[in-house]
Structures are given as structure tokens and as C-alpha cells.
Amino acid sequence: MSRQLRTSRFDPRAGFHAEGKDSGPSVPQGLLKAARSSGQLNLAGRNLGEVPQCVWRINVDIPEEANQNLSFSSTERWWDQTDLTKLIISSNKLQSLSDDLRLLPALTVLDIHDNQLTSLPSAIRELDNLQKLNVSHNKLKMLPEEITSLKNLKALHLQHNELTCLPEGFEQLSSLEDLDLSSNRLAAVPAGFALLSSLLRLNLSSNQLKSLPAEISRMKRLKHLDCDSNLLETVPPDVGSMESLELLYLRRNKLRVLPEFPSSRQLKELHLGENQIEMLGAEHLQHLQAILVLDLRGNKLRSVPEELSLLQCLERLDLSNNDISSLPCSLGNLHLKFLALEGNPLRTIRREIIAKGTQEVLKYLRSKIKDDSGTSPNDSVPATAMTLPSESRVNVHAIVTLKLLDYSDKQATLIPDDIFDATRSNTITSVNFSKNQLCEIPKRNNFLSSLPEEMSSLTKLQMINLSFNRFKVLPPVLYDIPTLEAVLISNNQVGSVDPHKMKLMENLSTLDLQNNDLLQIPPELGNCVQLRTLLLDGNPFRVPRAAILMKGTAAVLEYLRDRIPA
């Protein structure tokens, strides 16, 4: 709304204060003039003890220059200029805010972090358009109930205050997507939190929480949950049913047992370090097929289940500072980039091997698989429901419990019929035929250059790993499998992808194209906003440059979108 419309009921100068004549601190006229043009004002780090009155009244007062020269060009007409939408007054010495805050109803961003505020004014309810509020690093002991009136608020940062509770009706912030309550003094989370249905990120770390409400699992869109550094002794089993959860932080608590994660198939990082966990079982791992990072350091684990080797996407595994005396050799088949084992009483791996790093440890474990095998590939070993991979050619346990058919690292040119016979009436959702010499169908470290069109009938396929083969293009049939969430096709000869067809793969969140022959990346790939992980390193293209790639997937996609021809 223009100033002319707002002030037409008054004499042009009646009732206004001239800027620069307040008794409080002043603001350079150049900053105010620029703010009227841009709608943004940054007063961070100015040692302010209070907000100058001219800031609160910037939308309504006649500017100082109007008193000096009533002749304005069309670009300087103050009555047509922009209302303030972004105000930054962080890193000052403010102890309170005036109710005159209501004079800035157009604000969408208010950043007042790093001050000495002990309260917020009730007038904050007047900021109907506010979308982001940063009040972190202050001295707030409570929040006014009026804050629950901010229906358009999407981001609320309250970390590093002294909050002991939240106001009644907090769940009315229905548009909230990002909530940071870390480093406060909260002892409980209201069950009403479940009504924050838009929430994507919730940070509750460094509080005094002894439990989490089971209702937290109703946050169906939540992707990032951080509960580090609390007093949690248990986690509600329902947390394992949060389908959208991608990052879960539970470090530095008092956890002894873990929940199962039957529905958390999107979970990519699980941080459980510095707890009191004594046992890790197959039931805790069987659904974590997308997990990339597993942090278990500083617990009381005495053993590691062999089923850990079934987490084929795992890249980082931290087992340091536990009570582990031996490791299953099958861990050597994982494609880890980082494995931490320090601080364990390991008797089966010499210290000098561990000191050489992850790849040497994995190499050693793989060598032990062959050395320890007491049977030839053709010897038959009776299989039971608890038979483990190192004990039988057919991993019945993986078939029954994990729905996985595993016949990897056999250097086989074909898969024996009895391997398929072992599945009988069991439902199989994952197949691992990697590290063989197959020339048709199965997985990676083979010689595949194409996939059959019949694969489009795999209507429930979520992840496919085609790494270390001989594909020159992304197999066309993959575009016809809408359920795919992860396509891993690194270390091939792929020279092109179809961004238009890929955009239609709405569930695709991970695409690994590392170490291929891509000479250029089509800008239209930037429209594939469903991607959360896009890996492009090791290709011969010149742009995007390495500096862009290092910024992560979101930055790469944005860069590509900016290069799409108008």
C-alpha cells in the first residue's frame, strides 16, 4: 500500500515526526532512504541499546529530505516507496522492543538475534505477514501468547534462550516449517506439537527432555529431527513409523535400547553416539535400506550383527569407543568411505591395519572371508532361519527376515537354480548379485550395458545399484519405473541423461552419476527439484565447476536452473 493512500485523510504534514529529531539513537539518512526503496533495513552490530523511533515510523513519517526539498523526481517520491519488509537489528544491546513494532505490519522477516531481550511485545501479533522470526541468542524466559497468532510464520528460531515452556496454543502456528528450540531449558514437549503438520525441521537439542511424546510421530512431513544432548532414556516406538524422516539425531542422551524403524525408508542419517546402547540387532537394521550415515560411537556395544553388511548404501560408519572385540568379515563388502574403530578392544584386527584407514580395513576383512571359509562354493551347508552369510551359500536369514536375496562376491558367470529355489514363497524386495561376472540382469561390478524393457513391471522397485558396469546411457526403462527413489550408476560410461523424463520421476531423491563420461550437464536437470542428493564428481564436464559442486545438491540445481535459456 502506498503512503499516499494511507495518509490521504490527513494534512500532508500533520501528526508526523520529522526523522532525525528523536532523543534516541540516530540512523544515517542514507540507510533510511535506501530502505524506503528496497524494503530492507540492516542495523546489525551498531551497539544499539534501543531501536530508534525513526525505524518504527519509517512507513508513516515524512522523510527528512522532504523537509529540505519538496521537489522530488519520479524515483524519489517518498509517498510511493516500499514499506519495510525485512528488518535486521541483530548483534546489538537491545533489552526490549517497543509496541511500536505494530507500525511495521508489512514485515516478512524480523531478525533480532544476539541481543539481551528478556521478552517480546504483545504487539508482535500485528505482524500478519511475518514469515521468518529469529530471536535466538537472547535471554527469553517465556514467549507471549500473541506469538501464536502469526499464521504465516514459516521459520521460528529460538535457540540459545532460557525458555522453560511454550505458550498455550503454540500448535496454531500451522504454517511453521522450521522450528529451532535448541539450547533452552525445556523439560517437556507438548503433545499438541503433533498439530504442526507443515513442520519439516525440528531442533530440540541441548534441553532437559526426559521423554518425547508419542504424538510426535504424527508429523508426517518432518524430515529432520534433532534431539541431541538431552536426558532421553527411551524413544517412542512410533518414531520408527515416520515415513518422511531423513535425519535423526539422538546423540548424548541416556538411551539403552533403540526403536525399530519399519516405515523410515527415507532415513539417511542416524546419529546415536554417546549413549548407553548395549545391543544392536537385525531388527534395528532391516528397514534402513537408504541409510548413508550410522553413528554409534561412545556406546557399550560388545558386538556388531552381520546383518549390518546388508546396508548397501552405507557410506559412513562410526563404531569408535565401544566394547567391540571382533567384527563380522562381511563388513568388508560394504562400500564405506569412512569407518571408525578406535577405542575398541579388537582382537581380530591389528592396530597397524586400523591405522592405515578405512580401505585397508575393508580389504583385510574381505580377505578373511576367503581365508575363514571352510567349504568350497559347491559344498552344501544345512541352512536354518538363523544361518548367516558366512555360513551358507544361501542366506536364508536375509531372505526371510530382510527380504533380500544375496549371492554376491562369488565371481560367478550365472546364478545357480538352487539360489532362486531357496526363495520359494518368500517375498523378495532386494537382490544383491554384485561382484560377479554376470553378463545379464543382476547388479554392479559386472559387464552390463543394457536392461530389458520387462523391468518396467517392477512396480515396487525403490532402489537400483548399477555401479561398475558398462552403461553408456541411463537405461531408458528406469524412466518408466515411477517408484524409484535411488539410482546409483557410478563408474560406468554414461554420456547423457534425459532431464525431461527424469523430472517425471517424482519419487527420485538420489542420483549417483559419479565417474562417468558426461561432457555436459543439461541445465534442465535443475528442474528436478525432487532430488535431494545429486552426485556428479569425476566427469569430464567443465561446468558446473568444482566450487559449485562442493556447495551441495541444492546449489547445483539452482545453478543449472539459472542457465536454462529464456
Secondary structure as UniProt FT lines:
FT   HELIX           3..7
FT   TURN            8..9
FT   TURN            12..15
FT   TURN            19..20
FT   HELIX           29..38
FT   STRAND          40..42
FT   TURN            44..45
FT   HELIX           53..56
FT   TURN            57..60
FT   HELIX           64..68
FT   TURN            74..75
FT   HELIX           78..80
FT   STRAND          86..88
FT   HELIX           99..103
FT   TURN            105..106
FT   STRAND          109..111
FT   HELIX           122..126
FT   TURN            128..129
FT   STRAND          132..134
FT   HELIX           145..149
FT   TURN            151..152
FT   STRAND          155..157
FT   TURN            168..169
FT   HELIX           170..172
FT   TURN            174..175
FT   STRAND          178..180
FT   HELIX           191..195
FT   TURN            197..198
FT   STRAND          201..203
FT   HELIX           214..218
FT   TURN            220..221
FT   STRAND          224..226
FT   HELIX           237..241
FT   TURN            243..244
FT   STRAND          247..249
FT   TURN            265..266
FT   STRAND          269..271
FT   HELIX           282..285
FT   TURN            286..287
FT   TURN            289..290
FT   STRAND          293..295
FT   TURN            297..298
FT   HELIX           306..310
FT   TURN            312..313
FT   STRAND          316..318
FT   HELIX           329..333
FT   STRAND          338..340
FT   TURN            342..343
FT   HELIX           351..355
FT   HELIX           358..372
FT   TURN            377..378
FT   TURN            385..386
FT   HELIX           389..391
FT   HELIX           396..401
FT   STRAND          404..406
FT   HELIX           417..421
FT   TURN            422..425
FT   STRAND          430..432
FT   HELIX           453..457
FT   TURN            459..460
FT   STRAND          463..465
FT   HELIX           476..480
FT   TURN            482..483
FT   STRAND          486..488
FT   HELIX           499..503
FT   TURN            506..507
FT   STRAND          510..512
FT   HELIX           523..527
FT   TURN            529..530
FT   STRAND          533..535
FT   TURN            537..538
FT   HELIX           546..549
FT   TURN            550..551
FT   HELIX           553..562
//
